[in-house]
């Protein structure tokens, strides 16, 4: 690719997280000439910092709380699963209001039906890449466990799990207090039991899995370069160009897959989609107890996941500006809760890691053609599930770009679903 000529099969992909790397890989596997551009190595941002779970059970996206007690405790900063900074609320209130509106039960059920169509392919799409990349040793297929402290909360969770199994065909096992204690002997609090989702997978090093996919992309003929996504612009011939360490490169098509930085990129072309970031923190601990499976403390809102660097503690969501300084109260509170649950050990990092999840007001990713710019494509806003949905959304976008019948019904995810500002 150069600044003067470009064929229709040449593509620039901006963003080397899980979603962008999978997009570049899928297009390369289909015979396109692809350059993947990022300011850092693949998988070093949001894709590095998650709990490392490929969540086959996550068939319905996280809804905005609508009951008054939850809203009040969140407003007063008394919840671990959701915290906020005033600047984040001021910046995102229109999107959050739409998020709340879309979370009404009837609308959320409709959104969940579309969302589940993507999640249904999550593990099979990853499996294809895992085999091609030779990354099987990074993946465990033993599921995800949600633990409950109160019997009434466990009873409600089991009823909801039965509904999801009935409607979506995902499997789970119910564990009572004795079964949970036998499965996870390191837990030292008396608990009511757990829901063990059997179809989900976990990864011992999420960033390393993205790196394996990126290496497969390069072996498949793709090119990986450092570059500046802010330099993306249209060429006189109607294509797209971006500045990289190898100079200015052009191609007929470009894909924006920049995660939480996608909004700033597309705004330069006049797109005002209802996007906002949710931030999250993690820290590893070693020298203490460990767990057999990734475990969500469902009543407290944090995850403990055994990984290669130690036991990773990840927080819920923080509503804050993308560039706001860290506020460690959430992860410190999660650590305090986790230390009651098991012997956590010592921190591995001097400071917790901080990253941002890219979210949309209707809880669905944005996948498809930019409405007013031929050759420009979007693949972002996967919320909490970018790591899970990377290969699946890459396949859907590649179908749309190449004119194949789409993997799933594409209309719910197209950028054009949002009315122009």
Secondary structure, DSSP 4 states (H G I P E B T S, - for coil): --SS---TTEEEEE--SHHHHHHHHHHHHTT-EEEEEESSSTT-SHHHHS--EE-TT--SPPPPP-SHHHHHHHHTT--SSEEE-HHHHHHHHHHHHHHHHHTSHHHHHHHHHHHHHHHTTHHHHHHHHHHHHT-GGGEE-S-EEEEESSHHHHHHHHHHHHHHHHHH---EEEEEHHHHHHH-TT--S---EEEEESS-EEES-HHHHHHHHHHHHHHTT-EEEEEEEEEEEE-TTS-EEEEETTEEEEESEEEE--GGGHHHHHHTTT----EEEEEEEEEEEESS---SSEEEETTTTEEEEEETTEEEEE--EEE--TTPPP-THHHHHHHHHHHHHS---EESSSS-EEEEEEEETTSS-EEEE-TTSTTEEEEE--GGGHHHHHHHHHHHHHHHHHTPPPSS--GGG-GGGSPP-
